[in-house]
Amino acid sequence: MIATLATALTFALASLPVQAGNQLAVAIGGFDTVSYHNDGPVAGEARINHFWNGAIWYFATEENRDAFASDPERYAPAYDGYCSWAASQGYKAPGDPNVWQVVDGTLFIQVHPRAQELWQADIPTHIAAGDENWPRIHPF
C-alpha cells in the first residue's frame, strides 16, 4: 500500500510544473514596465505580453513589448520588483507598482509611500546596500 502510494505520488509530482500550485506570475501587477520610463505607469493588456524571468509581463502597446523583449534588463525593475527599501535593509517585501521612481534609467519600486520616503532620504546609499544584499536575499 505505501509503496503504491509512493509510486503514485512520484509520478504525480513529476508531472507538475516547476511552480506547482501557483499560477504563472504577472509581473509588477500587470503594469507596462516600459511606460514607467516614459510618461509614468500605464496598465498593460494581457493580450500584449512577453514571458521573461519566470513571469508574464503585460504591455500597453506592441512597441513597448518589443522594446522590452529586445532589452529586458533595461526596463525591468530593480530587485525583480520587490521593495527597494526592504532590499537595502536586507530583506524582501512585495513592491507596490504605484510607489515607484526611475533613477539613472533604473526602475525602483517600494512597498509603501513611507518606504519610498525613507529610501529617498539617501538614494545612492540605499541602492548600493540593495545591490549588495540582493544576491543573498534573492533566492528566498
TIMI-2910 file (N, C-alpha, C, CB; in pm, 1 decimal, decimal comma, always signed):
<rs>
+----------+----------+----------+----------+----------+----------+----------+----------+----------+----------+----------+----------+------+
!      n_x !      n_y !      n_z !     ca_x !     ca_y !     ca_z !      c_x !      c_y !      c_z !     cb_x !     cb_y !     cb_z ! resn !
+----------+----------+----------+----------+----------+----------+----------+----------+----------+----------+----------+----------+------+
!    +82,4 !   -119,8 !     +0,0 !     +0,0 !     +0,0 !     +0,0 !    +86,6 !   +125,8 !     +0,0 !    -93,6 !     +0,0 !   +120,9 !  Met !
!   +183,3 !   +133,0 !    +91,9 !   +269,9 !   +250,5 !    +99,5 !   +354,5 !   +261,9 !    -26,5 !   +360,2 !   +243,8 !   +224,0 !  Ile !
!   +405,1 !   +148,7 !    -77,5 !   +485,8 !   +151,9 !   -199,7 !   +402,4 !   +201,2 !   -317,2 !   +543,9 !    +12,4 !   -230,4 !  Ala !
!   +277,4 !   +157,4 !   -325,3 !   +189,4 !   +201,6 !   -433,7 !   +162,4 !   +350,9 !   -422,7 !    +56,9 !   +123,1 !   -431,7 !  Thr !
!   +137,1 !   +397,1 !   -302,2 !   +113,0 !   +539,4 !   -279,6 !   +237,1 !   +621,9 !   -313,5 !    +71,2 !   +564,1 !   -134,0 !  Leu !
!   +354,0 !   +574,7 !   -273,8 !   +478,6 !   +645,8 !   -303,3 !   +502,9 !   +652,7 !   -453,5 !   +597,2 !   +577,7 !   -233,9 !  Ala !
!   +476,2 !   +543,9 !   -524,4 !   +493,2 !   +543,0 !   -669,8 !   +396,6 !   +640,3 !   -735,4 !   +472,4 !   +401,5 !   -726,1 !  Thr !
!   +271,7 !   +638,4 !   -693,0 !   +172,2 !   +729,8 !   -750,0 !   +209,8 !   +875,0 !   -722,4 !    +32,3 !   +699,6 !   -693,0 !  Ala !
!   +256,0 !   +901,6 !   -601,1 !   +296,2 !  +1037,2 !   -565,0 !   +416,2 !  +1082,2 !   -648,2 !   +329,2 !  +1045,1 !   -415,2 !  Leu !
!   +511,3 !   +993,0 !   -670,2 !   +628,4 !  +1026,3 !   -751,9 !   +587,2 !  +1065,8 !   -892,2 !   +725,5 !   +908,4 !   -757,3 !  Thr !
!   +498,5 !   +987,8 !   -954,9 !   +452,9 !  +1020,9 !  -1089,9 !   +372,8 !  +1150,7 !  -1091,4 !   +368,4 !   +906,9 !  -1146,8 !  Phe !
!   +292,1 !  +1172,2 !   -990,0 !   +212,7 !  +1295,3 !   -983,7 !   +303,5 !  +1417,2 !   -970,9 !   +114,0 !  +1290,1 !   -865,6 !  Ala !
!   +403,0 !  +1409,5 !   -884,1 !   +494,2 !  +1521,9 !   -866,0 !   +578,3 !  +1547,3 !   -990,0 !   +584,5 !  +1497,3 !   -746,9 !  Leu !
!   +617,1 !  +1441,3 !  -1059,0 !   +698,5 !  +1457,6 !  -1179,4 !   +622,8 !  +1529,6 !  -1289,7 !   +745,4 !  +1322,5 !  -1229,6 !  Ala !
!   +490,9 !  +1522,5 !  -1288,9 !   +413,2 !  +1585,5 !  -1395,2 !   +375,5 !  +1730,6 !  -1364,9 !   +288,5 !  +1505,8 !  -1420,1 !  Ser !
!   +406,0 !  +1779,2 !  -1243,7 !   +369,9 !  +1915,8 !  -1206,9 !   +467,1 !  +2016,5 !  -1266,7 !   +365,8 !  +1930,7 !  -1055,1 !  Leu !
!   +419,5 !  +2135,8 !  -1298,0 !   +510,9 !  +2240,2 !  -1343,8 !   +602,8 !  +2283,7 !  -1230,7 !   +432,6 !  +2360,9 !  -1398,3 !  Pro !
!   +708,3 !  +2354,4 !  -1265,4 !   +805,5 !  +2397,5 !  -1165,9 !   +739,3 !  +2476,6 !  -1054,3 !   +914,3 !  +2481,0 !  -1231,2 !  Val !
!   +643,1 !  +2562,6 !  -1087,1 !   +574,7 !  +2642,7 !   -986,1 !   +443,5 !  +2575,0 !   -947,0 !   +548,7 !  +2786,3 !  -1038,1 !  Gln !
!   +452,6 !  +2454,8 !   -902,5 !   +332,9 !  +2379,3 !   -866,6 !   +247,7 !  +2456,0 !   -767,5 !   +370,7 !  +2243,6 !   -808,9 !  Ala !
!   +119,3 !  +2458,8 !   -793,0 !    +27,3 !  +2524,6 !   -702,4 !    +15,4 !  +2674,0 !   -725,4 !    +69,1 !  +2499,8 !   -562,9 !  Gly !
!    +97,6 !  +2729,8 !   -807,7 !    +92,3 !  +2873,3 !   -834,7 !    +54,8 !  +2895,8 !   -980,0 !   +227,4 !  +2941,2 !   -802,2 !  Asn !
!    -22,4 !  +2998,2 !  -1002,6 !    -44,2 !  +3038,6 !  -1139,7 !    +79,4 !  +3114,9 !  -1182,8 !   -174,3 !  +3124,5 !  -1155,4 !  Gln !
!    +99,9 !  +3123,1 !  -1312,7 !   +212,8 !  +3198,3 !  -1363,8 !   +202,1 !  +3342,6 !  -1315,9 !   +218,7 !  +3191,3 !  -1518,3 !  Leu !
!   +308,3 !  +3393,7 !  -1260,8 !   +307,9 !  +3528,3 !  -1204,1 !   +298,1 !  +3633,8 !  -1313,0 !   +433,2 !  +3551,2 !  -1120,4 !  Ala !
!   +218,1 !  +3735,3 !  -1286,7 !   +211,1 !  +3853,0 !  -1373,3 !   +300,7 !  +3957,7 !  -1308,4 !    +61,4 !  +3905,9 !  -1391,8 !  Val !
!   +400,1 !  +4002,7 !  -1382,1 !   +499,1 !  +4095,7 !  -1327,6 !   +438,1 !  +4231,6 !  -1296,2 !   +614,6 !  +4112,5 !  -1425,1 !  Ala !
!   +485,5 !  +4291,4 !  -1193,1 !   +451,6 !  +4424,5 !  -1140,6 !   +304,0 !  +4460,7 !  -1155,7 !   +534,9 !  +4528,8 !  -1209,9 !  Ile !
!   +221,1 !  +4368,6 !  -1114,1 !    +77,7 !  +4395,2 !  -1109,1 !    +12,7 !  +4419,5 !  -1243,9 !    +53,1 !  +4511,8 !  -1023,1 !  Gly !
!    +78,4 !  +4376,7 !  -1351,1 !    +21,5 !  +4394,2 !  -1484,3 !    +49,0 !  +4530,0 !  -1546,6 !   -124,7 !  +4372,8 !  -1478,5 !  Gly !
!   +126,0 !  +4613,9 !  -1478,2 !   +162,2 !  +4743,2 !  -1536,7 !   +267,3 !  +4723,8 !  -1645,5 !   +214,4 !  +4840,1 !  -1427,8 !  Phe !
!   +267,5 !  +4812,7 !  -1741,5 !   +364,5 !  +4813,4 !  -1851,1 !   +494,2 !  +4873,4 !  -1798,1 !   +310,9 !  +4894,2 !  -1975,4 !  Asp !
!   +596,7 !  +4789,9 !  -1780,4 !   +722,1 !  +4837,1 !  -1720,9 !   +793,6 !  +4940,7 !  -1806,9 !   +814,1 !  +4720,2 !  -1696,7 !  Thr !
!   +774,5 !  +4936,2 !  -1937,6 !   +837,2 !  +5035,5 !  -2025,5 !   +774,9 !  +5172,6 !  -2002,1 !   +822,6 !  +4994,4 !  -2174,1 !  Val !
!   +646,3 !  +5175,9 !  -1971,1 !   +577,3 !  +5304,1 !  -1952,4 !   +634,4 !  +5385,1 !  -1836,6 !   +429,5 !  +5280,2 !  -1929,3 !  Ser !
!   +688,2 !  +5319,5 !  -1735,4 !   +749,4 !  +5391,4 !  -1623,1 !   +864,9 !  +5479,2 !  -1671,0 !   +799,1 !  +5292,3 !  -1516,4 !  Tyr !
!   +932,5 !  +5434,2 !  -1774,7 !  +1049,6 !  +5505,2 !  -1826,8 !  +1009,9 !  +5617,1 !  -1922,2 !  +1143,1 !  +5407,9 !  -1897,7 !  His !
!   +883,5 !  +5624,4 !  -1956,3 !   +834,3 !  +5727,0 !  -2048,1 !   +751,3 !  +5829,1 !  -1971,2 !   +750,7 !  +5663,6 !  -2162,3 !  Asn !
!   +620,1 !  +5812,9 !  -1971,9 !   +531,0 !  +5911,5 !  -1909,2 !   +473,5 !  +5867,3 !  -1775,6 !   +418,5 !  +5942,9 !  -2001,8 !  Asp !
!   +515,3 !  +5753,5 !  -1723,4 !   +461,3 !  +5703,3 !  -1598,1 !   +382,2 !  +5576,4 !  -1621,0 !   +374,1 !  +5808,3 !  -1531,2 !  Gly !
!   +346,9 !  +5506,8 !  -1513,3 !   +286,2 !  +5374,9 !  -1526,0 !   +150,9 !  +5375,1 !  -1595,5 !   +271,5 !  +5314,5 !  -1391,4 !  Pro !
!   +137,3 !  +5276,5 !  -1682,6 !    +13,1 !  +5252,6 !  -1755,4 !    -15,9 !  +5103,5 !  -1742,7 !    +23,3 !  +5298,2 !  -1907,4 !  Val !
!   -140,9 !  +5069,1 !  -1721,8 !   -177,7 !  +4928,0 !  -1714,6 !   -152,0 !  +4861,3 !  -1848,6 !   -325,5 !  +4911,7 !  -1673,5 !  Ala !
!    -95,0 !  +4742,2 !  -1842,2 !    -73,3 !  +4664,6 !  -1963,2 !   -197,5 !  +4585,5 !  -1998,7 !    +45,9 !  +4571,2 !  -1946,6 !  Gly !
!   -195,8 !  +4527,8 !  -2116,5 !   -305,7 !  +4443,7 !  -2162,8 !   -257,3 !  +4299,5 !  -2170,5 !   -359,3 !  +4491,9 !  -2300,9 !  Glu !
!   -338,5 !  +4207,3 !  -2122,1 !   -299,5 !  +4066,6 !  -2119,0 !   -266,5 !  +4013,3 !  -2258,2 !   -410,2 !  +3983,3 !  -2057,0 !  Ala !
!   -331,6 !  +4065,5 !  -2359,3 !   -307,8 !  +4013,5 !  -2494,6 !   -174,3 !  +4059,9 !  -2552,9 !   -420,8 !  +4056,1 !  -2586,8 !  Arg !
!   -114,3 !  +4163,8 !  -2493,9 !    +16,5 !  +4212,6 !  -2539,2 !   +115,6 !  +4177,5 !  -2428,8 !    +15,0 !  +4369,6 !  -2569,9 !  Ile !
!   +180,8 !  +4064,3 !  -2441,4 !   +262,8 !  +4015,2 !  -2331,5 !   +394,4 !  +3956,8 !  -2379,6 !   +187,1 !  +3911,6 !  -2252,9 !  Asn !
!   +480,3 !  +3932,8 !  -2283,4 !   +610,3 !  +3870,5 !  -2308,8 !   +648,5 !  +3792,0 !  -2183,5 !   +720,6 !  +3978,1 !  -2345,5 !  His !
!   +698,0 !  +3670,4 !  -2201,8 !   +743,7 !  +3588,9 !  -2089,5 !   +892,9 !  +3612,7 !  -2069,0 !   +714,4 !  +3437,5 !  -2113,9 !  Phe !
!   +929,6 !  +3648,2 !  -1946,6 !  +1071,5 !  +3669,2 !  -1913,5 !  +1091,6 !  +3653,5 !  -1763,5 !  +1119,8 !  +3809,8 !  -1960,4 !  Trp !
!  +1200,5 !  +3591,1 !  -1726,8 !  +1242,3 !  +3580,2 !  -1586,9 !  +1134,6 !  +3517,1 !  -1498,1 !  +1278,6 !  +3717,5 !  -1533,3 !  Asn !
!  +1066,7 !  +3417,2 !  -1552,0 !   +967,5 !  +3343,9 !  -1473,9 !   +833,2 !  +3410,9 !  -1458,2 !  +1020,9 !  +3318,1 !  -1342,0 !  Gly !
!   +807,2 !  +3516,0 !  -1534,4 !   +680,5 !  +3588,7 !  -1520,5 !   +629,0 !  +3633,4 !  -1657,2 !   +697,8 !  +3710,9 !  -1427,4 !  Ala !
!   +500,7 !  +3663,6 !  -1660,1 !   +439,1 !  +3723,4 !  -1778,4 !   +436,1 !  +3873,8 !  -1756,2 !   +294,4 !  +3666,1 !  -1804,5 !  Ile !
!   +484,6 !  +3946,9 !  -1853,9 !   +486,9 !  +4093,0 !  -1849,0 !   +382,6 !  +4144,2 !  -1946,2 !   +628,9 !  +4150,0 !  -1883,1 !  Trp !
!   +296,0 !  +4234,0 !  -1899,9 !   +192,5 !  +4293,8 !  -1984,0 !   +239,6 !  +4431,1 !  -2032,1 !    +57,7 !  +4305,6 !  -1906,4 !  Tyr !
!   +192,4 !  +4467,9 !  -2151,1 !   +231,1 !  +4595,7 !  -2211,0 !   +110,2 !  +4665,4 !  -2269,3 !   +337,5 !  +4575,3 !  -2319,5 !  Phe !
!   +116,7 !  +4797,7 !  -2270,2 !     +7,7 !  +4878,9 !  -2324,7 !    +11,9 !  +4881,6 !  -2476,6 !    +14,4 !  +5021,5 !  -2269,8 !  Ala !
!   +131,9 !  +4868,0 !  -2533,2 !   +147,3 !  +4871,6 !  -2678,8 !   +242,9 !  +4762,2 !  -2724,7 !   +198,1 !  +5009,8 !  -2724,9 !  Thr !
!   +230,3 !  +4725,9 !  -2849,6 !   +323,7 !  +4629,0 !  -2906,7 !   +464,6 !  +4687,1 !  -2913,0 !   +277,7 !  +4586,2 !  -3046,9 !  Glu !
!   +474,6 !  +4817,6 !  -2934,0 !   +605,9 !  +4882,5 !  -2937,3 !   +677,0 !  +4867,5 !  -2803,0 !   +591,4 !  +5031,8 !  -2973,4 !  Glu !
!   +603,2 !  +4886,7 !  -2694,1 !   +663,3 !  +4870,0 !  -2561,8 !   +703,4 !  +4725,0 !  -2538,5 !   +566,2 !  +4916,1 !  -2452,5 !  Asn !
!   +619,5 !  +4632,0 !  -2579,8 !   +654,1 !  +4490,4 !  -2565,2 !   +782,4 !  +4459,0 !  -2641,2 !   +539,0 !  +4400,6 !  -2615,3 !  Arg !
!   +792,0 !  +4507,9 !  -2763,7 !   +909,3 !  +4479,4 !  -2845,7 !  +1035,3 !  +4543,6 !  -2787,3 !   +886,9 !  +4528,6 !  -2988,6 !  Asp !
!  +1021,0 !  +4664,4 !  -2732,4 !  +1135,5 !  +4730,2 !  -2668,1 !  +1182,8 !  +4647,3 !  -2549,1 !  +1098,2 !  +4874,0 !  -2622,4 !  Ala !
!  +1088,8 !  +4600,2 !  -2469,0 !  +1123,5 !  +4517,8 !  -2353,4 !  +1188,1 !  +4386,9 !  -2397,1 !   +999,3 !  +4489,4 !  -2268,6 !  Phe !
!  +1129,5 !  +4321,8 !  -2496,2 !  +1181,0 !  +4193,0 !  -2542,4 !  +1324,2 !  +4205,4 !  -2593,9 !  +1090,9 !  +4136,3 !  -2652,0 !  Ala !
!  +1357,2 !  +4320,1 !  -2652,1 !  +1491,9 !  +4336,9 !  -2705,9 !  +1595,2 !  +4370,8 !  -2598,0 !  +1491,2 !  +4445,4 !  -2811,3 !  Ser !
!  +1551,1 !  +4421,0 !  -2482,5 !  +1644,1 !  +4458,7 !  -2375,7 !  +1573,3 !  +4459,9 !  -2239,6 !  +1706,1 !  +4597,4 !  -2404,7 !  Asp !
!  +1531,4 !  +4343,0 !  -2190,8 !  +1452,8 !  +4339,9 !  -2066,1 !  +1526,2 !  +4396,4 !  -1945,0 !  +1411,7 !  +4198,7 !  -2036,2 !  Pro !
!  +1656,2 !  +4378,8 !  -1938,0 !  +1731,9 !  +4430,3 !  -1823,1 !  +1722,6 !  +4582,7 !  -1814,1 !  +1879,2 !  +4387,4 !  -1832,8 !  Glu !
!  +1704,4 !  +4648,0 !  -1926,6 !  +1694,4 !  +4794,3 !  -1927,6 !  +1564,9 !  +4842,0 !  -1861,7 !  +1702,4 !  +4847,0 !  -2071,2 !  Arg !
!  +1456,8 !  +4766,6 !  -1881,2 !  +1324,6 !  +4811,6 !  -1837,8 !  +1272,4 !  +4744,7 !  -1711,2 !  +1227,7 !  +4789,2 !  -1946,7 !  Tyr !
!  +1319,0 !  +4626,0 !  -1681,3 !  +1268,4 !  +4554,2 !  -1563,7 !  +1307,7 !  +4628,5 !  -1436,1 !  +1322,6 !  +4408,7 !  -1560,4 !  Ala !
!  +1221,8 !  +4625,5 !  -1335,3 !  +1255,9 !  +4694,1 !  -1210,3 !  +1370,9 !  +4625,5 !  -1137,5 !  +1133,9 !  +4700,9 !  -1118,9 !  Pro !
!  +1442,7 !  +4704,0 !  -1061,4 !  +1548,7 !  +4650,0 !   -976,7 !  +1488,2 !  +4550,6 !   -878,1 !  +1623,6 !  +4763,9 !   -901,5 !  Ala !
!  +1568,2 !  +4455,1 !   -839,1 !  +1531,0 !  +4357,3 !   -735,8 !  +1402,3 !  +4282,9 !   -771,3 !  +1514,5 !  +4427,1 !   -600,8 !  Tyr !
!  +1387,0 !  +4254,5 !   -900,7 !  +1271,1 !  +4178,3 !   -950,7 !  +1137,4 !  +4239,6 !   -910,4 !  +1277,6 !  +4035,7 !   -900,1 !  Asp !
!  +1135,1 !  +4369,2 !   -885,3 !  +1010,7 !  +4436,7 !   -849,5 !   +978,1 !  +4432,6 !   -701,3 !   +898,7 !  +4376,6 !   -925,0 !  Gly !
!  +1066,2 !  +4371,5 !   -621,6 !  +1047,2 !  +4376,2 !   -476,6 !  +1083,3 !  +4516,1 !   -427,4 !  +1133,6 !  +4267,2 !   -404,4 !  Tyr !
!  +1044,1 !  +4546,9 !   -307,9 !  +1066,8 !  +4679,0 !   -249,5 !  +1216,6 !  +4709,6 !   -238,9 !  +1001,0 !  +4688,0 !   -110,7 !  Cys !
!  +1256,2 !  +4820,1 !   -298,0 !  +1396,8 !  +4860,6 !   -296,7 !  +1443,9 !  +4898,8 !   -156,7 !  +1418,5 !  +4977,4 !   -391,8 !  Ser !
!  +1355,9 !  +4962,7 !    -80,2 !  +1391,7 !  +4997,7 !    +57,7 !  +1417,5 !  +4870,7 !   +138,0 !  +1279,8 !  +5082,2 !   +124,3 !  Trp !
!  +1329,2 !  +4772,9 !   +126,7 !  +1347,4 !  +4647,6 !   +200,2 !  +1478,2 !  +4580,1 !   +159,2 !  +1228,2 !  +4552,6 !   +175,8 !  Ala !
!  +1506,8 !  +4577,4 !    +29,0 !  +1632,1 !  +4517,0 !    -17,8 !  +1752,0 !  +4587,7 !    +44,2 !  +1641,0 !  +4522,4 !   -171,8 !  Ala !
!  +1743,6 !  +4719,1 !    +56,3 !  +1855,0 !  +4794,2 !   +115,7 !  +1871,7 !  +4762,2 !   +264,2 !  +1833,3 !  +4944,7 !    +97,2 !  Ser !
!  +1765,0 !  +4714,1 !   +326,5 !  +1768,4 !  +4678,7 !   +468,5 !  +1797,5 !  +4530,2 !   +490,8 !  +1636,3 !  +4715,2 !   +534,1 !  Gln !
!  +1807,3 !  +4454,8 !   +380,5 !  +1846,3 !  +4314,4 !   +390,6 !  +1733,5 !  +4213,9 !   +390,4 !  +1923,4 !  +4295,6 !   +511,6 !  Gly !
!  +1614,2 !  +4252,3 !   +347,3 !  +1504,2 !  +4156,7 !   +339,1 !  +1418,0 !  +4186,6 !   +217,2 !  +1418,9 !  +4160,2 !   +467,5 !  Tyr !
!  +1328,5 !  +4093,3 !   +184,8 !  +1238,3 !  +4109,7 !    +71,6 !  +1099,0 !  +4147,1 !   +120,6 !  +1233,0 !  +3981,4 !    -12,9 !  Lys !
!  +1038,8 !  +4241,7 !    +51,8 !   +899,0 !  +4279,1 !    +74,8 !   +838,5 !  +4302,5 !    -62,9 !   +885,5 !  +4408,0 !   +168,0 !  Ala !
!   +710,7 !  +4273,8 !    -79,0 !   +649,3 !  +4294,0 !   -210,4 !   +653,2 !  +4441,4 !   -249,9 !   +504,1 !  +4242,9 !   -210,6 !  Pro !
!   +662,6 !  +4465,0 !   -378,4 !   +659,6 !  +4602,3 !   -427,5 !   +518,9 !  +4642,7 !   -466,3 !   +753,4 !  +4618,9 !   -546,3 !  Gly !
!   +486,9 !  +4768,1 !   -449,3 !   +359,6 !  +4824,1 !   -494,0 !   +389,3 !  +4902,6 !   -621,2 !   +292,3 !  +4915,6 !   -382,7 !  Asp !
!   +339,3 !  +4858,1 !   -737,1 !   +373,8 !  +4925,5 !   -862,6 !   +327,2 !  +5070,0 !   -871,3 !   +316,3 !  +4849,8 !   -976,5 !  Pro !
!   +249,5 !  +5115,3 !   -774,2 !   +207,4 !  +5255,4 !   -770,5 !   +304,4 !  +5343,9 !   -692,2 !    +69,1 !  +5265,9 !   -710,0 !  Asn !
!   +404,0 !  +5283,4 !   -628,4 !   +502,5 !  +5357,2 !   -548,9 !   +638,7 !  +5329,7 !   -612,4 !   +499,3 !  +5314,5 !   -395,0 !  Val !
!   +685,0 !  +5423,4 !   -691,2 !   +799,6 !  +5396,3 !   -777,3 !   +880,8 !  +5521,8 !   -805,4 !   +753,3 !  +5335,1 !   -907,6 !  Trp !
!   +999,7 !  +5499,1 !   -860,3 !  +1085,6 !  +5607,9 !   -905,9 !  +1187,7 !  +5549,0 !  -1002,7 !  +1156,3 !  +5680,3 !   -785,2 !  Gln !
!  +1217,1 !  +5621,9 !  -1109,4 !  +1323,5 !  +5584,0 !  -1201,4 !  +1445,0 !  +5668,9 !  -1166,4 !  +1280,5 !  +5603,5 !  -1352,2 !  Val !
!  +1556,6 !  +5601,8 !  -1139,1 !  +1681,8 !  +5669,2 !  -1103,9 !  +1789,5 !  +5621,9 !  -1200,8 !  +1723,0 !  +5640,4 !   -954,7 !  Val !
!  +1846,6 !  +5714,5 !  -1273,5 !  +1951,8 !  +5682,0 !  -1370,3 !  +1911,1 !  +5567,2 !  -1462,0 !  +2081,0 !  +5646,4 !  -1297,7 !  Asp !
!  +1786,2 !  +5569,5 !  -1505,8 !  +1737,1 !  +5470,2 !  -1600,4 !  +1691,1 !  +5339,1 !  -1540,0 !  +1841,2 !  +5441,9 !  -1697,7 !  Gly !
!  +1697,0 !  +5325,1 !  -1408,8 !  +1653,7 !  +5201,7 !  -1342,4 !  +1525,6 !  +5228,4 !  -1264,7 !  +1764,5 !  +5147,1 !  -1248,0 !  Thr !
!  +1428,7 !  +5139,3 !  -1280,8 !  +1301,6 !  +5148,4 !  -1209,6 !  +1315,4 !  +5085,3 !  -1071,6 !  +1188,3 !  +5079,7 !  -1289,7 !  Leu !
!  +1279,9 !  +5160,8 !   -969,7 !  +1279,2 !  +5112,2 !   -831,9 !  +1136,4 !  +5120,6 !   -779,9 !  +1377,4 !  +5194,5 !   -741,5 !  Phe !
!  +1089,6 !  +5011,8 !   -720,5 !   +953,4 !  +5002,8 !   -667,7 !   +961,6 !  +4983,5 !   -516,5 !   +873,6 !  +4885,6 !   -735,3 !  Ile !
!   +868,8 !  +5045,3 !   -443,9 !   +865,9 !  +5035,8 !   -297,9 !   +737,5 !  +4966,0 !   -252,3 !   +877,0 !  +5176,6 !   -233,7 !  Gln !
!   +734,9 !  +4925,4 !   -127,5 !   +619,1 !  +4857,9 !    -70,7 !   +510,4 !  +4956,6 !    -28,3 !   +661,5 !  +4773,5 !    +48,2 !  Val !
!   +549,9 !  +5080,0 !     +4,7 !   +457,3 !  +5175,5 !    +65,3 !   +516,6 !  +5316,0 !    +49,9 !   +430,9 !  +5141,1 !   +216,9 !  His !
!   +434,5 !  +5419,9 !    +47,3 !   +489,8 !  +5555,9 !    +37,7 !   +591,0 !  +5589,4 !   +148,2 !   +377,0 !  +5656,5 !    +41,8 !  Pro !
!   +571,2 !  +5536,7 !   +267,9 !   +667,8 !  +5564,3 !   +375,7 !   +803,7 !  +5502,2 !   +343,5 !   +615,4 !  +5510,2 !   +511,3 !  Arg !
!   +803,8 !  +5382,1 !   +287,3 !   +929,8 !  +5320,0 !   +245,6 !   +996,4 !  +5405,0 !   +137,7 !   +905,6 !  +5175,8 !   +193,6 !  Ala !
!   +916,2 !  +5461,2 !    +49,5 !   +969,2 !  +5549,8 !    -54,9 !  +1037,9 !  +5671,7 !     +8,5 !   +855,4 !  +5595,6 !   -150,6 !  Gln !
!   +974,9 !  +5730,4 !   +108,9 !  +1034,0 !  +5846,3 !   +177,2 !  +1168,4 !  +5809,9 !   +240,5 !   +937,7 !  +5900,1 !   +285,2 !  Glu !
!  +1172,4 !  +5697,2 !   +308,7 !  +1296,5 !  +5653,2 !   +372,5 !  +1404,7 !  +5627,6 !   +268,2 !  +1272,1 !  +5526,3 !   +455,8 !  Leu !
!  +1366,7 !  +5564,0 !   +159,4 !  +1461,0 !  +5531,6 !    +51,7 !  +1513,7 !  +5659,7 !    -13,1 !  +1393,5 !  +5441,3 !    -54,7 !  Trp !
!  +1426,3 !  +5756,5 !    -33,8 !  +1466,2 !  +5880,7 !   -100,0 !  +1557,7 !  +5967,6 !    -13,9 !  +1343,6 !  +5959,7 !   -138,1 !  Gln !
!  +1564,2 !  +5942,0 !   +115,0 !  +1649,9 !  +6021,0 !   +203,4 !  +1797,6 !  +6006,6 !   +167,2 !  +1628,0 !  +5979,5 !   +348,3 !  Ala !
!  +1834,9 !  +5892,4 !   +108,5 !  +1974,5 !  +5870,7 !    +67,7 !  +1977,4 !  +5763,5 !    -40,7 !  +2064,1 !  +5828,9 !   +189,9 !  Asp !
!  +1928,8 !  +5799,3 !   -156,5 !  +1913,7 !  +5703,2 !   -265,9 !  +2043,7 !  +5630,4 !   -299,6 !  +1862,4 !  +5773,6 !   -388,9 !  Ile !
!  +2156,6 !  +5698,6 !   -320,1 !  +2278,3 !  +5625,0 !   -357,7 !  +2319,8 !  +5519,5 !   -254,8 !  +2392,2 !  +5722,2 !   -377,8 !  Pro !
!  +2308,9 !  +5553,1 !   -127,2 !  +2344,8 !  +5457,0 !    -22,6 !  +2249,5 !  +5338,4 !    -23,2 !  +2344,0 !  +5524,6 !   +115,4 !  Thr !
!  +2119,4 !  +5364,6 !    -41,5 !  +2021,8 !  +5255,6 !    -41,0 !  +2036,0 !  +5166,9 !   -164,7 !  +1879,9 !  +5311,9 !    -33,2 !  His !
!  +2068,8 !  +5225,7 !   -278,6 !  +2092,1 !  +5144,1 !   -398,5 !  +2214,3 !  +5055,0 !   -377,3 !  +2111,7 !  +5234,3 !   -524,1 !  Ile !
!  +2322,1 !  +5111,6 !   -325,5 !  +2442,9 !  +5032,1 !   -300,9 !  +2414,4 !  +4918,4 !   -202,9 !  +2556,0 !  +5121,5 !   -246,6 !  Ala !
!  +2339,8 !  +4947,0 !    -96,9 !  +2306,9 !  +4843,3 !     +1,7 !  +2215,8 !  +4737,4 !    -59,2 !  +2239,9 !  +4905,6 !   +125,3 !  Ala !
!  +2115,8 !  +4780,5 !   -136,3 !  +2026,9 !  +4684,8 !   -202,2 !  +2102,4 !  +4595,2 !   -298,5 !  +1916,2 !  +4757,7 !   -275,9 !  Gly !
!  +2192,5 !  +4654,4 !   -376,3 !  +2273,4 !  +4575,8 !   -470,2 !  +2360,6 !  +4474,7 !   -396,6 !  +2361,3 !  +4668,2 !   -555,7 !  Asp !
!  +2413,6 !  +4514,5 !   -282,7 !  +2497,1 !  +4423,8 !   -203,9 !  +2413,1 !  +4313,0 !   -139,7 !  +2572,9 !  +4501,9 !    -95,6 !  Glu !
!  +2295,4 !  +4346,3 !    -90,1 !  +2210,5 !  +4248,5 !    -21,2 !  +2138,1 !  +4153,5 !   -115,7 !  +2109,4 !  +4320,2 !    +63,2 !  Asn !
!  +2104,4 !  +4199,7 !   -235,0 !  +2016,2 !  +4123,9 !   -323,2 !  +2064,0 !  +3981,7 !   -351,8 !  +2000,7 !  +4196,9 !   -452,1 !  Trp !
!  +2191,1 !  +3957,3 !   -384,4 !  +2231,8 !  +3818,3 !   -411,2 !  +2207,4 !  +3724,6 !   -292,7 !  +2378,7 !  +3814,3 !   -448,5 !  Pro !
!  +2214,6 !  +3776,7 !   -173,1 !  +2193,2 !  +3695,1 !    -53,0 !  +2045,0 !  +3670,3 !    -26,7 !  +2256,3 !  +3762,6 !    +68,3 !  Arg !
!  +1960,3 !  +3770,5 !    -48,1 !  +1818,2 !  +3755,4 !    -15,0 !  +1734,4 !  +3708,8 !   -133,4 !  +1763,3 !  +3886,3 !    +36,6 !  Ile !
!  +1786,0 !  +3721,4 !   -253,6 !  +1709,8 !  +3688,5 !   -374,5 !  +1658,2 !  +3544,6 !   -378,6 !  +1794,9 !  +3713,1 !   -494,9 !  His !
!  +1738,5 !  +3444,9 !   -343,0 !  +1688,2 !  +3307,3 !   -357,2 !  +1571,8 !  +3273,1 !   -265,9 !  +1798,7 !  +3211,1 !   -331,2 !  Pro !
!  +1544,7 !  +3354,0 !   -165,5 !  +1442,0 !  +3319,4 !    -66,5 !  +1312,4 !  +3389,7 !    -92,0 !  +1489,2 !  +3351,9 !    +71,7 !  Phe !
+----------+----------+----------+----------+----------+----------+----------+----------+----------+----------+----------+----------+------+
</rs>
